[in-house]
Amino acid sequence: MSASPISVMPLSSIPAPSAPLHTISLLVRNKPGVLVRVALVFARRGYNIESLVVSADVTNGQFSRMTITCSGDPDTLDQIIKQLTKLIDVVHALDHTGAAVIETEIALCKLECAVNQRTEILQIAAQFGAKVVDSGATSMVVRIYGTSDKLDACLSLLTHYRIVELVRSGKILMTRGLATT
């Protein structure tokens, strides 16, 4: 396997967050300014938002679901959740850390690759259930989905090739069974 220069920082050199990661879901009214008010609650407490995914609820267009992955002190997180539930447009806020949930994330990874590297990249993609969604004369785009750990593992193998561009969606989740997300 020939390695070419990598234009992005290898995943192994990215420092892990010092505080544990928490995943919070919010059901909010679908109104302008709600996202800003939610983000301000985190900012005022010095909590870092690692990822934020927002989508309209297709069953009821009046609401949106937010999934926030953040790091910081658990006691501060409890205070943040209490403050979030006091916001007029927040219906409910739940911390799913350690709960039985189904979670997934998606990444698109554009690789510059020569013809002789394609087989190796396809083997890595197959090992992780990833799919090549675009292929050109000098590049490939791989779509990877699954847990954050799965994406990290796949991307760490793909860093041996030249990653031109990388986009990650952030974590989405849903509770198992009939429990509320």
N, C-alpha and C positions, 0 to 999 in steps of 0.2 A: 504494500500500500504506500503510495507516494504522498507525502504531505506537502501542501503548498502553504505559503504564508497566510495566516488567519488575520482578518481585519477586525475581528471583535475580540473582547476579552474572554479567554477560556472560562467555562463555567466553574472549573475547579479553583480559579483564583478569585471568584466573587465571594466576599465574606458572608458567612451565614448570619442571619439576624441574631442578635444577642438575647432577645426576649422571645418567648414562644409565640408561634403564629396562632391567631384566632380567626374563626370564620363566623361572620354575623350576617343574618338575613333580615331584611326590613321589608315590610309591605307599606308602601307610601301612596298618598294621593298623587295622581299624575298631573302635577301643576308646575308651572315655571318657578324656579327658585328653590325647590325642595332639595335638590342635590347640593346646592351651595350651603344651605342651612345644616344639612347633615355633615358635610365635610368640615364646617366650622366647629362643630361639637368636638370632632376628633382633633382638629388643630389647636383649639384652646387647651386641651388636656395634654398636648405634646405627643399624641399618638400618631405613628406613621401608618398610612394606608399603603399596603403593598400592592393590592389590586382592587378594582372596583368595577363591577359589571351591573348595568342597569338595563332592564327591558320592560316594555309595557306588558301588562297582563292581558292576554288575548281573550280570556273568558269575561273580563270586565275592564273595558278601556279606561275606567276612572282610576285605576290603580297601576302601579309599577312595582316591580320587585328589584331590590338592590341586594347584591351579595358583595360583602366587603371582607377582604382578608387583610389583617393588620397585625402588628407586633407591638408588644408592650406589657406592662404590669397587669396581672389579672384583676387586682383591686381597682385600678383605674378604669379598666374595661367595664366593671360592674357599674361604676359611676356614669360612664359614657352611655351605657344601655339605658339607665334610668333617665338620663337627660334626653336621649333620643325619643323615648316613649312619651315625654312631655311635649315634644314638638307637635303642633296642631295637625300637621299633614302626615305624621307617622301613625299608622294603624297598629303595628306591633314591630318589635325588634327582639330577635332571639340570638343568643350565642350558641353555636352548634359545635364548639370545640369539644372533642371527645365523644360526641353523640353518634348514633348509628345513622349515617347519611350516605347518600350516593353522590360522589363529586366527580367532576371532570373539568378538563381544561383543553384548549386547542392551541396548537402552534403551527404557523406556516414558516418554513425554513427554506430560503432560496440559497442554493449552492452553485458556485462556479465549479464545473467539473469537465474533465476531458472524457472522451469516449471510453478510455481504458479504466476509468474510475466508476463508471455507471453500475457495473455488476456489484461492486462492493457496497455502493450506496443502496442499491436495491435490496441487497441481503440485510443490511442494517434496518432498512424500512420494514421489510417483511418480519424481522425478528420482533419488532415492536408494534406490529399491526398498523403501521403507517402506510400512507398511500402517496404515490407520486401523482400530483394533480396538474403538473405542467412540465414539459420537457422541451428544451430547445437544443440548438447545436452546441452551446457551451454552458448551459445551465439546466438546473432541475429545481422544482419546488415540491417539497415534501410536506404533507399535512399529517400531523401527529395528534392523537387525542388520547386522553386518559388522565390518570392522577398526575399531580405535579411531579412526584418522584419518577414516574415513568417518562414524562417529558424530559426531565433533567438527565436521566440516564441515556436516552436516545440522543439528545443534543450533545452530550459529552462525547459520544462516539462520532457524531457528525462534525465536531470541531477539528477533526483530523483533515478535513477538507476545507475549502475556503467558503465560509458562510458570508454571503453578500448581504443578506437581510434576514431579520428574524422578528416575527410578530407573535406575541402570546395574548390569548384572550383574557386571562384571569380566571379564577376558579368560579364555577357555578355549582350549586348543590341542591339537593332535595332530600328531605328526611325519608326514612324508610317507613313503610306501613302507612297508616292514616294520620300520623302526627303532623302538626302544622309546621311548615317550613318557615 
